[in-house]
Amino acid sequence: MTFLWPGMLVALCGVPLLFGVYLAINRKRRNRLSNLGFSTPASKSAPGLRRHIPPALFLLSLLIILLALARPQAQVSLPRVEGTVVIVLDVSASMGATDVDPSRLEVAKATAREFIQSQPETVEIGLVSFSSSGFTIESPSRDTGALLSAIDRLQPTAGTSLGQGILTALHTIAMDAGLLTADQIPTPSAPGEPQQLDPGASELLEQLPEGEYPSSVIVVFSDGENNFSINPMEVAAAAGEHGVRVDALGFGTSAGAPLEVGGFSVFTALDEAMLQGITAAAGGTYYPAQGQLDPQAVYANLSPQLVVKTETMEVTSLFAGASILLLLIGSTFSMAWFNRLL
């Protein structure tokens, strides 16, 4: 257990002091009775140790409320009914092409924003961006503000590794489900030739956790161009084998457009065949270029499941409630037995 305000724990030092004061008062009372010639009653109706119960409950209540003031946090396993959608957004240089207005990336970002804002309560959304490799920007959550802010920060960069983007999304889903930890995620070897399978790709796919993942969908926002390994088709097939559907939405035009990259002019065009192949391999759906992604269609086959996740949660209210309960019990005993609070 951790505390947000650990400095408040210093106040706990006062509890033993109060206990000492109580013992001193009790001893002084016994001495006073002894000096007056009274002896401790031995009848069955005498309070005996019972008179110490209310003060003990009051002290314990004080101890717990001081812990509550330090704002304790604990790891709590919570059952929830949910599904997971991971957006895989292409931020390669080709997404800066202007064959759609204002650019492929800006249109993709706008579409992703609309998609996120339409999410139902039973769905958590994560965000992965990729160029020459995949990066998890936001782990799956219902924090719409964080997702939108992350999308706003995305800018085009060099290289395109569509396969690595999908693989990173699979790792993200596995980590969110507790099937994988960060230190278990393998690092891909150096990029190979365009459209060729990197020699280490098979090993990367074999190291994915076994069995089906929780109810999940990967949605790729891309122009489909791929010039870095690993092979997107193999990664998409691996996703399908783990029960993760891959949908895709294409951006750009088949006519393409020239693009300035590093002082050179290159031609870039939408590769619908690649995106269609990916979705076919993973049992998903391809949405044509400039088409409207229907969030309901994505969610339609996403069957929410009961999952148990461990989260760090502030438990101040539990401590405060326990303190109040002990205070009430102590007060009840004191009034019932001695007709006074203390």
Secondary structure, 3 states (H helix, E strand, C coil): CEECCHHHHHHHHHHHHHHHHHHHHHHHHHHHHHHCCCCCCCCCCCCHHHHHHHHHHHHHHHHHHHHHHCCEEEEEEEEEEEEEEEEEEECEHHHHCCCCCCCHHHHHHHHHHHHHHCCCCCEEEEEEEECCCEEEEEEEECCHHHHHHHHHHCCCECCCCHHHHHHHHHHHHHHHCCCCCHHHCCCCCCCCCCCCCCCCHHHHHHCCCCCCCCCEEEEEEECCCCCCCCCHHHHHHHHHHCCEEEEEEECCCCCCEEEEECCEEEEECCCHHHHHHHHHHCCCCEECCCCCCCHHHHHHCCCCEEEEEEEEEECHHHHHHHHHHHHHHHHHHHHHHHCCCC
